[in-house]
Amino acid sequence: MSYLILTAKQFQRPPIYYVQIGLMISFLIIVLFFDYIFKLEFRKVTWMVIFYLIFFFGGTGGMLGVASLSGKIWLIVSVILFLIMTTLAFFQRAITGM
């Protein structure tokens, strides 16, 4: 991800590109702190789960925009995988309740 940010100016990426990368980095930092550093049981607190999901889907959805810059084939593959991931995430939540 650092490489994407460092080369963005060279390839004249639009400002939304930085937002997309920033959302993904923010999500990774949140996961680092919530799960690994503070070891919070945040998945049991509704407002924290909503906060987490906003960054999760915002970050992964933003990566669709980044993938679209690689060509139409990569965009199609990324969208299909995003939809599968979204379906499985909600399916898992429905089954486990967590």
CORFEN-V350933 format. One line per field, one symbol per residue. phi: phi as a letter, one per 30 degrees, with the letter a starting at -180 (. if undefined). Layout:
phi=???
This chain:
phi=.dddddcdddchddededdddddddddddddedddccdhdcddcceddddeddedddddddddddddddckdddddddddddddddddddddddddib
